[in-house]
Amino acid sequence: MFEKSPKSYTDLLGKTNRIVEGTSIKGDIVSPADFRLDGHLIGNFQSKGKIVIGPAGSVTGDIICKNADIEGSFNGKIQVQEMLNIKSKAHIQGEVICGKLSVEPGAEFSATCVMKPHVKNLVSDGQSTEEKTA
C-alpha cells in the first residue's frame, strides 16, 4: 500500500556514516555518502562524498573521495577530487593528489603532493581523467 522507494544518492547527501572511537576495521569501505571515521581503518576507502578522519582516527591504505578533512593519522595514497583540509593535529604520510589543499600550522605532512585543480574523475589505478575549463 505505502511502498518506500530506495533512496537515491541525492537523498543521502547530508547524512553521515560513522565509525566511532575504539572500533577497528580491516578491509575496504565503499560509501556513496559522507563518512566520519574516529576509529581505525586498515584498508581502502572510496566515497562520492566527504571523509572526515577525527583526531583519534587513523587510516592505513588508499582513499578516493570528493572532499576530505583529516585531524588524525593517514598513511597511504589519497586522491581528493576537490578540497583536502589537513588540521593542525594531523599526521600525513604517503602520496597526495588533490584539487585544492589546506594545511594548518602544526600538521605533520610528509608526503608527495600533486595538485590538479581541474580533475573531474579520479580512478583507483592512479590515473585521472581531466577536463580543463576554457
N, C-alpha and C positions, 0 to 999 in steps of 0.2 A: 504494500500500500504506500508507505513512505520510504522509498529507497534512497539511500545516500550514494551519490556518485563518488568515485575515487577523486581525491583532491589532486589538482594539477600542481605543477611546480610553482606557479604564481601564488597559489594558496599557501604554500609552505614558507614563502618569504615572511620574515618577521618571527618565525618560530625557530627555536634553537634546540638542537640536541645537546646533551650534557653528559660528560664523564666526570664524576666527582673525584675529589682528592682521596688517595688511598686505593684507587682502582687501577689495575694494570691490565693491559690488553696486548696480546701477541697475535698479530695478524693484520689484515688490511681492512680499512674502513672506506666505504663509498657512501656519500650522502649528498642528496640534491639540495639540502637546506643548510643553514648556518650551524656551526658546531663550536661548543666550548669544551676545552679539554683541561681539567685540573688534575687529572691522573697521569698515567704513563702509557705511552703507545710505543711498542716495538713493532714496526711495520710501516706500511704506506697508507697515506690518507689522500682521498680525492673528493672534491666538492665543487659544485657550481656556485656555492655561496662563500661565506666568510668563515675562517677558522680563528678562534682565539685560544692561544695557549696561555693559561693563567700562570701566576707566579710559582705555583707548586707543580705545574705541568711540565712534561717533557715528551719529546718525540725523537726517536731514533729511526730514521727511514726517510722516505721521499714524500713530499707534499705537492699536490697540484690543486690550486684553488683560485677563486676570483679576487679575494682580499684576505689579508692576514694581519693579526695583532699578536705579537709574541712578547710575553713577560717572563716566561720560564726558559727552558733549555730546548735547543733544537740541534740535532746532528744529522746531516744528510744533505739532500738536494731539495730545494724548494723553488717552485715555479708559481709566481703570483701574477695573474693577468693584469690587475690594476694596482692597488696600493698595498705595500708591506710596511707596517709600523713596528719598529723594534723599540721596546720600552727600556728604561734605564737599568732594570734588574735582569735583562735577558742575556743569555749565553748562546751565541750562534756559531756553529762550525760547519763547514762544508761548502756548498755551492748555492748561489742565489741568482735567480733570474726573475726580474720583476719589471712592471711598468713604471711605478714610482716608489721611492724609498725614503723612509723617515727613520732616523736613528737618534734616540735621545742620548744625551751625555751620560756616561757611566755604563752603557751597554758594552758587553764583550762581543765583538764582531770579528771573527777570524774566518772569513770566507771569501771566495772569489765571487765577484758580483758583476752581472751583466744587466744593464737597464735597457729595456726595449719598450719605449712608450707607446708604440702602435701595435702591440701584439693583440690579436683578436682571439686566436685559438692556441692553446698550449697542448702539446702532445707528449705523452709519457716517455717516449723514446729520446727526448731531449731536443727534438727539432720542433720548430714552431712555424705556423702559417702566419704571415704578416700581411697587413693591409695598411698602406700609408695613406694618410689623408692629404688631399691636394691643397 
